[in-house]
Amino acid sequence: RLSGVMIEHKDIVRRTAQLAKLVNEDYVEERPVFVCVLKGGFMFFHQLLAELQLLKQGYTVEFIRAKSYVGDDRSDDVKLSGIDYSLLINKHVIIIEDIVDTGATLGKIIPILEKEGKAKSIEVCALLEKRIDHERHRTEIPATFAVLAKYCGFSIPNKFIVGYGLDVDEL
């Protein structure tokens, strides 16, 4: 049951433009690879790329599918599919996520991109980060992944949310 709007669309658009400017400043004269985590990240990804185009930022795009929820329950079993790791070799990679909560999804994606993709660097850009106790998850997730994204749109309470690409069982 939905209880209301947490973040207005206009605020998402405004903040995404600010994030695009930060990314653009960090990658002057570079063409980072933006890896969109599907399906939830696609709306934010689209908006971010549109803003980066206005700034004339060069980039390439890749997609990875990650599923870590069943209904509104988080699963520790994150399933990944759909990326050609050879396209990341010696590139700056920015993972685009809809939301970072426990870090389980990134804890699975980042080591694989490091090992298989041999990227020059890997950063995370997330629309949302949940304010949770990362210490509690350090036994399940390596400590290096219980960190916040370099580029974050909004910090939100630890609640299940939907909208702007965030879904329930892909509905």
ABEGO torsion letter per residue (X at the ends): XBAEBABBAAAAAAAAAAAAAAAAAAABGBBBBBBBBOAAAAAAAAAAAAAAAAAGBBBBBBBBBBBABBEABBBABBBBBGBBAAAABGBBBBBBBABBBAGAAAAAAAAAAAAAAGBABBBBBBABBBBBBAAAAAAABBAAAABBBABBABBBBBBBBBEGGBBBGGX
